[in-house]
């Protein structure tokens, strides 16, 4: 254990915002900024950058990442960015080892200067196996946090499942954003007694009820239409296509999609094919600070995810007074515990349309919806995380 009162933590987060990708893992940044504001943790955040070999490295996306500084302070957090070799699409199974090789020399040097107390991973893959290797090399306890897709995707892939399970069995402490996700981790073979619940946070100064008419005016939306909003990457797992299918059964309603991703062309084509081109609005990636306007404009928030831990977007919608329609996955069942908070529906346009229609016919009072986000804050999230690290460090 290091000397002094402040806990020294090295945290790995391959998803962390930067100038090239400001929305990338913004929820991790908010958490770590809240940790730093406490004043009792000396935090170093390692956000390894995966860069492919030439000529893929010439792609604008990777050129922008390569131009980022090796280290900087963001929101009061010290961020370092070791580079590792990335093989897009087919190289996922190598990423954890590559991250460990990139971070370990720097971790050794920093640990020799001022010893760390804990090595932390903010995602289960590739961060988790890399953190276990670094922790073993430095003789330090390791914590790994599971958020959802890192377990449901990487924990099920044939080429990475063993790495995920091995890291979960080797780490001294594990975190899950929902009880359902903790159960999924235990079902894979991770020790249930080491898994603690760690809920997401919420910026209550940002996500709060706003004037609906003003929000709609800012987005160029009609004041008298029924508005559905969906926030998230445009990828198959998020299921925006089912929200588009539902829109076909909700005459006059408009669907606003905030986010970018590989599914955008197919989603646009689906909307046109169903004759909904004018009623589906693609906003692209929306800065996190502007999401309350999107959520505040909506009558209902729709996210037909195949899997989630406990989605930040659900909590943020409720904090804006907007009820949620989502799939009955475990994390959602832990949050949507009152009819005022929303409805459950399968990944099916007719089911989603019926759930939305119920909420439009009898909108729950905003005050009742807001209760769904009670207890969520980044301060509470940070306090729980620091307590977890302290237990691992024997503080």
JOSULHU-V115577 format. One record per residue. N is the residue number from 1. RES is the residue in three letters. PSI is psi in whole degrees, 0 to 359 (* if undefined). Layout:
# JOSULHU-V115577
n=[N N]
res=[RES RES]
psi=[PSI PSI]
This chain:
# JOSULHU-V115577
n=[1 2 3 4 5 6 7 8 9 10 11 12 13 14 15 16 17 18 19 20 21 22 23 24 25 26 27 28 29 30 31 32 33 34 35 36 37 38 39 40 41 42 43 44 45 46 47 48 49 50 51 52 53 54 55 56 57 58 59 60 61 62 63 64 65 66 67 68 69 70 71 72 73 74 75 76 77 78 79 80 81 82 83 84 85 86 87 88 89 90 91 92 93 94 95 96 97 98 99 100 101 102 103 104 105 106 107 108 109 110 111 112 113 114 115 116 117 118 119 120 121 122 123 124 125 126 127 128 129 130 131 132 133 134 135 136 137 138 139 140 141 142 143 144 145 146 147 148 149 150 151 152 153 154 155 156 157 158 159 160 161 162 163 164 165 166 167 168 169 170 171 172 173 174 175 176 177 178 179 180 181 182 183 184 185 186 187 188 189 190 191 192 193 194 195 196 197 198 199 200 201 202 203 204 205 206 207 208 209 210 211 212 213 214 215 216 217 218 219 220 221 222 223 224 225 226 227 228 229 230 231 232 233 234 235 236 237 238 239 240 241 242 243 244 245 246 247 248 249 250 251 252 253 254 255 256 257 258 259 260 261 262 263 264 265 266 267 268 269 270 271 272 273 274 275 276 277 278 279 280 281 282 283 284 285 286 287 288 289 290 291 292 293 294 295 296 297 298 299 300 301 302 303 304 305 306 307 308 309 310 311 312 313 314 315 316 317 318 319 320 321 322 323 324 325 326 327 328 329 330 331 332 333 334 335 336 337 338 339 340 341 342 343 344 345 346 347 348 349 350 351 352 353 354 355 356 357 358 359 360 361 362 363 364 365 366 367 368 369 370 371 372 373 374 375 376 377 378 379 380 381 382 383 384 385 386 387 388 389 390 391 392 393 394 395]
res=[UNK UNK UNK UNK UNK UNK UNK UNK UNK UNK UNK UNK UNK UNK UNK UNK UNK UNK UNK UNK UNK UNK UNK UNK UNK UNK UNK UNK UNK UNK UNK UNK UNK UNK UNK UNK UNK UNK UNK UNK UNK UNK UNK UNK UNK UNK UNK UNK UNK UNK UNK UNK UNK UNK UNK UNK UNK UNK UNK UNK UNK UNK UNK UNK UNK UNK UNK UNK UNK UNK UNK UNK UNK UNK UNK UNK UNK UNK UNK UNK UNK UNK UNK UNK UNK UNK UNK UNK UNK UNK UNK UNK UNK UNK UNK UNK UNK UNK UNK UNK UNK UNK UNK UNK UNK UNK UNK UNK UNK UNK UNK UNK UNK UNK UNK UNK UNK UNK UNK UNK UNK UNK UNK UNK UNK UNK UNK UNK UNK UNK UNK UNK UNK UNK UNK UNK UNK UNK UNK UNK UNK UNK UNK UNK UNK UNK UNK UNK UNK UNK UNK UNK UNK UNK UNK UNK UNK UNK UNK UNK UNK UNK UNK UNK UNK UNK UNK UNK UNK UNK UNK UNK UNK UNK UNK UNK UNK UNK UNK UNK UNK UNK UNK UNK UNK UNK UNK UNK UNK UNK UNK UNK UNK UNK UNK UNK UNK UNK UNK UNK UNK UNK UNK UNK UNK UNK UNK UNK UNK UNK UNK UNK UNK UNK UNK UNK UNK UNK UNK UNK UNK UNK UNK UNK UNK UNK UNK UNK UNK UNK UNK UNK UNK UNK UNK UNK UNK UNK UNK UNK UNK UNK UNK UNK UNK UNK UNK UNK UNK UNK UNK UNK UNK UNK UNK UNK UNK UNK UNK UNK UNK UNK UNK UNK UNK UNK UNK UNK UNK UNK UNK UNK UNK UNK UNK UNK UNK UNK UNK UNK UNK UNK UNK UNK UNK UNK UNK UNK UNK UNK UNK UNK UNK UNK UNK UNK UNK UNK UNK UNK UNK UNK UNK UNK UNK UNK UNK UNK UNK UNK UNK UNK UNK UNK UNK UNK UNK UNK UNK UNK UNK UNK UNK UNK UNK UNK UNK UNK UNK UNK UNK UNK UNK UNK UNK UNK UNK UNK UNK UNK UNK UNK UNK UNK UNK UNK UNK UNK UNK UNK UNK UNK UNK UNK UNK UNK UNK UNK UNK UNK UNK UNK UNK UNK UNK UNK UNK UNK UNK UNK UNK UNK UNK UNK UNK UNK UNK UNK UNK UNK UNK UNK UNK UNK UNK UNK UNK UNK UNK UNK UNK UNK UNK UNK UNK]
psi=[139 159 163 165 332 134 134 120 132 116 136 132 101 341 108 137 151 179 326 334 77 341 2 105 35 331 330 319 316 320 312 329 321 323 313 322 337 324 0 9 132 100 130 122 114 117 85 139 123 121 130 167 165 139 0 334 345 350 139 323 313 330 322 321 318 334 353 149 152 333 152 169 126 117 30 359 133 118 126 148 78 145 144 159 125 133 101 146 304 354 15 324 343 351 321 315 320 321 315 316 326 322 326 315 318 320 319 316 313 323 325 325 313 108 139 161 329 144 130 143 130 354 154 333 133 359 318 302 325 317 322 317 317 316 318 319 327 354 38 151 152 137 139 133 135 136 344 274 333 334 311 330 296 331 351 346 137 330 354 347 319 325 318 312 317 319 319 328 334 331 144 336 142 147 146 144 350 159 323 320 321 319 320 322 316 324 333 341 10 148 113 328 346 356 121 149 131 98 158 172 187 133 100 342 340 309 100 164 134 166 121 316 320 317 318 320 320 331 0 33 148 143 333 6 159 125 127 141 145 130 125 164 141 80 162 320 329 337 31 337 328 329 323 318 320 324 327 340 12 82 131 349 156 138 125 123 116 115 162 165 177 336 358 314 317 327 320 318 321 315 317 318 326 4 28 15 324 348 2 116 120 112 346 186 122 129 142 323 346 355 325 331 318 313 324 336 341 148 325 140 131 126 92 59 145 328 146 162 277 103 129 324 326 310 318 322 313 321 338 0 20 119 158 138 119 177 153 52 160 313 322 321 331 336 314 80 4 139 333 337 338 198 160 146 150 175 72 129 319 318 317 317 319 319 317 317 323 315 326 326 323 78 130 148 140 321 324 321 320 331 339 338 6 142 350 126 156 334 316 321 314 319 318 322 315 320 319 312 319 319 318 326 357 24 *]
